[in-house]
Amino acid sequence: MKNSRNSYEFFLSELFKGDEHELGYIIELMRAAGHIKEIQKILLFISTPDSLDEDEAWEYEILDYEMGMESLQIFLFNVSAAQLREALKLFHKFTKLPFYAELKNDFNEEQNNAASILENYVNEFDNKQGLLYNILIPLRNKVFHYDGKNPIEWVKRVIADEKFEKPRVHSISIDEFEFGPGLEYDDHLFSNYLFWGGGQSCDSLMKAIVEICEIHKNFLEFVKAMSEILMVRVELPSDRPFGWELEYRYGFKRDE
């Protein structure tokens, strides 16, 4: 697909009758893509120079993670992982619809490739393999599920460690709303579910980050392709004249 900057203005009734089975999925895929784009903006905002373009910024972001992740970046990585799992779960359900097969018939080679990459990730999950199964689901389940029982064993281990040399010191800053023990437990959860592979923690971290960035890219490309095909199917122009909507001020006009 060409890297066009087409912008479309339209009424939903120009695209849908309102009772299509795929309609809700299309809206939710668009919403998920919007969330991914917002997550990207936040990640780039906190760590990259303003002069970089988007592709350079992602490379910079990966290097920044390689040099060491700050607590905010870890949190945003967890947000990204949790959101991405839900987005791909939605995509997986969408692929089961007849509309998905119809859509792919209109895709060019590049667009089909983006869809196939997403399909491979959800298929890996079905086989209990890959990034989704090993990382994204555990992070989604643990990081943002708060259970008063789960931290008890961690607290017991920390207390036991305090009997030995150089025990961990904790801190709470009341005015800054910084509560150290909670964040330390968060780091514990993060490391348990991200660092796998027996001594390959740095490589594993980089692998997860690169893969998530790649999935983000292909998810956005897929939703872009889907959206453009929807426009083309009903012959909606991207260059409607200024004020075109005034013709419909009192409701969508009926055909003569």
ABEGO torsion letter per residue (X at the ends): XBBBABBBBBBAAAABAGABAAAAAAAAAAAAAAAAAAAAAAAAAAABBAABBAAAAAAAAAAAAAAEBBAAAAAAAAAAAAAAAAAAAAAAAAAABAAAAAAAAABBAAAAAAAAAAAAAAAAAAAGBEAAAAAAAAAAAAAABBBAAAAAAAAAAAAAAAABBGBBBBBBBAAAGBBAAAAAAAAAAAAAAABBGGGAAAAAAAAAAAAAAAAAAAAAAAAAAAAAAAAAAAGBBAABBBGAAAAAAAEBBBBX
